[in-house]
Amino acid sequence: MTQALNSLSNQTDLVFSHIGLYVENLDRMAQFYIEVMGFIQTDRGDLGHVQLVFLSRDPAEHHQLVLASGKPAHHGFNIINQLSFRVPNLNILRSMRDRARTAEGISELFCVTHGNAVSIYFRDPEGNRIEIFMDTPWYCEQPMREPIDLDQSDDAIMARAEALARSRPRFQTRESWQAEMRKRMGFDVH
């Protein structure tokens, strides 16, 4: 395992992407990150009983920070919702899934598409959620999470992700969404 980790650390295939935080007061925290830290709210919605606010300061990133409702007031709760890492293609995503499957202490491994990404999720040995994902060329309103079979062909996986993305009301290409975010974030000011 150590040799495999060392070979991965010499590559640029795994890139840290975004973080999610559980919060006690979602509106207050969103207001702080928007007003004080200069983030733009890119999406907001419910995923089951959890309310999510997606925030970014980078027009190429749908979100760099996700605020999730549900942090209990008592101590001992991990405020980190997840640590997310980007990979460049489905082969590396499959490889990471296979590595997670065989790692000691890993739990809750599942594969999904969000339309705008294909992801694997699992918990590390201390219970922290990890996401490893590959972007798709589409934007669709979040949150959205549907199971996907990574053992299918690349074409089948991408077709399912695109079909799900297209089923959402604000579907567009990632390029169009990024252009809109550049404007909203003031990057295209002349």
C-alpha positions in Angstrom: 0.0 0.0 0.0 2.8 2.5 0.8 4.5 1.9 -2.5 1.2 2.5 -4.3 0.7 5.7 -2.4 4.2 6.9 -3.1 3.7 6.3 -6.9 0.5 8.3 -6.8 2.0 11.2 -4.9 4.5 11.6 -7.8 1.7 12.1 -10.3 -0.8 15.0 -10.9 -3.8 12.8 -11.4 -5.3 13.5 -8.0 -6.0 17.1 -7.3 -7.7 18.6 -4.2 -10.9 20.3 -5.3 -13.4 21.4 -2.6 -14.6 20.9 0.9 -18.0 20.6 2.6 -18.7 21.8 6.1 -21.6 20.9 8.4 -23.0 24.0 10.0 -25.5 24.8 12.7 -27.0 27.9 11.1 -26.9 27.6 7.3 -28.1 31.1 6.5 -25.7 32.8 8.8 -22.8 30.8 7.5 -23.7 31.4 3.9 -24.1 35.1 4.5 -20.6 35.1 6.1 -18.9 33.3 3.2 -20.7 35.5 0.7 -20.4 38.9 2.4 -17.1 38.5 4.2 -15.2 36.1 2.1 -16.5 37.1 -1.3 -17.9 33.8 -2.4 -20.7 33.6 -4.9 -23.7 31.2 -4.3 -23.8 29.0 -7.3 -26.6 26.7 -6.2 -28.8 25.8 -3.2 -31.1 23.0 -2.5 -32.1 19.9 -0.4 -30.6 16.4 -0.7 -33.0 14.4 1.5 -33.1 16.1 4.9 -29.8 18.0 4.4 -29.9 21.6 3.0 -26.9 22.5 0.9 -25.4 25.8 -0.2 -22.8 25.7 -3.0 -20.2 28.5 -3.0 -17.3 29.4 -5.3 -14.8 32.2 -6.0 -13.5 30.5 -9.2 -15.7 30.5 -12.4 -14.2 27.1 -13.4 -15.4 25.5 -10.2 -19.1 24.9 -9.5 -18.2 24.9 -5.9 -15.1 25.2 -3.7 -17.1 25.1 -0.5 -20.4 23.4 0.4 -22.2 24.3 3.5 -24.5 21.5 4.8 -27.1 21.8 7.5 -27.2 19.3 10.4 -24.3 20.1 12.6 -25.4 19.2 16.1 -24.7 21.6 18.9 -22.9 19.1 21.1 -19.1 18.5 20.9 -17.6 15.5 19.2 -19.1 15.9 15.8 -16.8 16.2 12.8 -17.6 19.4 11.0 -16.0 18.2 7.8 -18.7 16.9 5.4 -16.3 15.6 2.8 -12.9 16.0 1.2 -13.0 16.0 -2.6 -10.4 15.2 -5.2 -10.6 15.6 -9.0 -9.2 13.1 -11.5 -8.9 13.6 -15.2 -10.6 10.5 -16.5 -12.8 7.5 -15.8 -9.9 5.0 -15.9 -8.3 6.7 -13.0 -11.6 7.0 -11.2 -12.1 3.3 -11.6 -8.5 2.7 -10.3 -9.2 4.8 -7.2 -12.4 2.9 -6.6 -10.6 -0.4 -6.8 -7.9 0.9 -4.5 -10.5 2.0 -2.0 -12.3 -1.4 -2.2 -9.1 -3.1 -1.1 -8.0 -0.6 1.6 -8.4 -1.6 5.2 -11.0 0.3 7.2 -12.8 1.8 4.2 -16.6 1.8 4.4 -19.7 3.1 2.5 -18.2 3.0 -1.0 -20.6 3.9 -3.7 -20.5 5.4 -7.3 -22.8 8.1 -8.5 -23.2 10.8 -11.1 -24.2 14.4 -10.4 -24.7 15.1 -14.1 -21.8 17.6 -13.9 -19.5 14.9 -12.5 -19.0 11.2 -12.0 -17.9 10.4 -8.5 -17.0 7.7 -6.0 -17.6 8.3 -2.3 -16.3 6.3 0.7 -15.4 6.9 4.3 -11.8 6.7 5.4 -10.8 4.6 8.5 -11.9 7.4 10.9 -15.2 7.9 9.1 -14.4 11.1 7.1 -16.2 11.1 3.8 -14.0 11.2 0.7 -15.2 12.1 -2.9 -13.1 11.4 -5.9 -14.6 12.7 -9.1 -14.2 13.4 -12.8 -15.9 16.4 -14.4 -18.3 16.0 -17.3 -18.7 18.6 -20.0 -22.2 19.6 -18.7 -23.6 21.8 -16.0 -26.9 20.9 -14.3 -28.6 22.3 -11.2 -27.4 20.8 -7.9 -27.8 18.9 -5.7 -28.4 15.8 -7.8 -27.0 12.3 -7.1 -27.9 9.1 -9.0 -26.2 5.7 -8.8 -23.9 4.8 -11.7 -22.1 1.5 -12.6 -18.4 2.3 -13.2 -17.9 -1.2 -14.7 -19.9 0.0 -17.8 -18.0 1.4 -20.8 -16.9 5.0 -20.8 -19.5 5.7 -23.5 -22.4 4.2 -21.4 -21.3 6.1 -18.3 -21.1 9.4 -20.1 -24.4 8.8 -21.9 -26.1 8.2 -18.5 -24.5 11.3 -16.9 -25.5 13.5 -19.9 -29.1 12.2 -19.9 -29.5 12.9 -16.2 -27.9 16.4 -16.7 -30.2 17.2 -19.6 -33.2 16.2 -17.5 -32.6 19.1 -15.1 -34.2 22.5 -15.8 -31.0 24.6 -16.0 -29.0 22.2 -18.2 -26.2 23.8 -20.2 -22.6 23.0 -21.3 -20.0 23.5 -18.6 -18.4 26.1 -20.9 -21.6 28.2 -21.0 -22.0 27.8 -17.2 -18.4 28.9 -16.6 -18.9 32.0 -18.9 -22.0 32.9 -16.8 -20.0 32.4 -13.6 -17.1 34.5 -14.9 -19.6 37.4 -15.4 -21.3 36.9 -12.0 -17.9 36.8 -10.3 -16.7 39.9 -12.1 -14.0 38.2 -14.2 -15.3 39.6 -17.5 -15.4 43.2 -16.5 -13.9 45.5 -19.2 
